[in-house]
Amino acid sequence: MSVVPIEFAAHLRRIPVYPAAEGYALPDEVALMASNESPDPPLPEVIRAVEGALGTVNRYPDPSNAVLRRRLSDRYGVPASRIAIGNGSCDILLAAAEALLEPGAEVVYGWPSFSIYPHLSAATGATPIPVPLDADDRHDLDRMAGEVTVATRLVVVCNPNNPTSTAVPLDEIRTFVERVPPHVAVLLDEAYCEFSLLDDPDASIDLLAAHPNVVLLRTFSKVYGLCGLRVGFALCGSESFRAAVDQVRQPFFCNAAAQAGAIEALRHQDEVARRVERAVAGRILLESELDDLGLRVAESQANFVWLHLPEDADEADVVRGLAERGVLVRAGRALGREGALRVTVGSDEDNVGFLAALRGLVQA
Ligand SMILES: Cc1ncc(COP(=O)(O)O)c(C=O)c1O
């Protein structure tokens, strides 16, 4: 019998496969420093809230995410009608692409940056305009502003930037936003903003009042440590953006356990502060020890570091060598730039273990 392959849509061939890290089925003793996750387990109160939600899963979850949006509104001072919830913040990114982009439209973003951004144009037939980062692995906002044309519908600035960990200060972001025409959506992806010491993480919210085209994308996956539940949110400058991303998605995109866990996690801001402190201490240790090893490290404002390997080091060999020593990190090649590693700040034990393993590999 001849097997005729299923005919898929042409755009499927354009969509890059997301480079998810490996290591989900490995033993506990492996240091998982590849996915910018929190090394801390969920708080007992969050676990109890999630368990409490499980008793009602014979019913659909609240499609309007009313309680979560109200709590976020109380915390950030943005009306609930301008807060979008997502099944992870990636869900909102993909919805934004569907709502804003189409063939002929352009989307501007820095590169290397978050791996999902090339997906936005590939899925919609829009034209990607990736703008190289500067020599310090930072967004080149001047150059990005210069790439905005009459065709631009969406500009994405990842701040702090994944994978390079660098951030640009809010006054530079403000100047940039002022240069973008008001009909072009500017999405500031702030998945890691809590870890940045450049500005108060919530200072960017002021941008929304003056710029209805600005959207701040946040997540419960990083500092809140709930990536396994999948909850993200967007603080939007206008209600129309929130309505658009809700319109293009399936109903009930945020499940009941995720809503309950996020609502509870928001109540524990003291824990958020503690986690930030620990992550910052860990990153300072990693940066200074890597510096002592003679490696160039980008100035991190996130819960991970980006280090450039020596010219004669083979990136794949180093990543393999680390894995053999029980440490998983991400190779730069999968993230847009060969010859670098992205290493998540782990527990104290993970950080020390990584440094010892790397020393053995780059000094040998
Ligand atoms: C910059 C950035 N934005 C968004 C996300 C998506 O996070 P989530 O979909 O888990 O909210 C990530 C995840 O790694 C990220 O690095």
The ligand as a Tripos MOL2 file, in Angstrom:
@<TRIPOS>MOLECULE
LIG
   16    16     1     0     0
SMALL
NO_CHARGES

@<TRIPOS>ATOM
      1 C1         11.7980   36.3420   27.5930 C.3       1 LIG1
      2 C2         10.7520   35.3210   27.8530 C.ar      1 LIG1
      3 N1          9.4730   35.6360   27.6490 N.ar      1 LIG1
      4 C3          8.4950   34.7570   27.8610 C.ar      1 LIG1
      5 C4          8.7970   33.4850   28.2950 C.ar      1 LIG1
      6 C5          7.6680   32.5340   28.4120 C.3       1 LIG1
      7 O1          7.3660   32.1620   29.6330 O.3       1 LIG1
      8 P1          6.0000   31.4820   30.0040 P.3       1 LIG1
      9 O2          5.2660   31.1050   28.7290 O.co2     1 LIG1
     10 O3          6.3900   30.2940   30.7910 O.co2     1 LIG1
     11 O4          5.2560   32.5190   30.7650 O.co2     1 LIG1
     12 C6         10.1070   33.1000   28.5230 C.ar      1 LIG1
     13 C7         10.4100   31.7280   28.9560 C.2       1 LIG1
     14 O5         11.5100   31.3000   29.0610 O.2       1 LIG1
     15 C8         11.1140   34.0500   28.2840 C.ar      1 LIG1
     16 O6         12.4040   33.7400   28.4470 O.3       1 LIG1
@<TRIPOS>BOND
     1     1     2 1
     2     2     3 ar
     3     2    15 ar
     4     3     4 ar
     5     4     5 ar
     6     5     6 1
     7     5    12 ar
     8     6     7 1
     9     7     8 1
    10     8     9 2
    11     8    10 1
    12     8    11 1
    13    12    13 1
    14    12    15 ar
    15    13    14 2
    16    15    16 1
@<TRIPOS>SUBSTRUCTURE
     1 LIG1         1 GROUP 0 **** ****
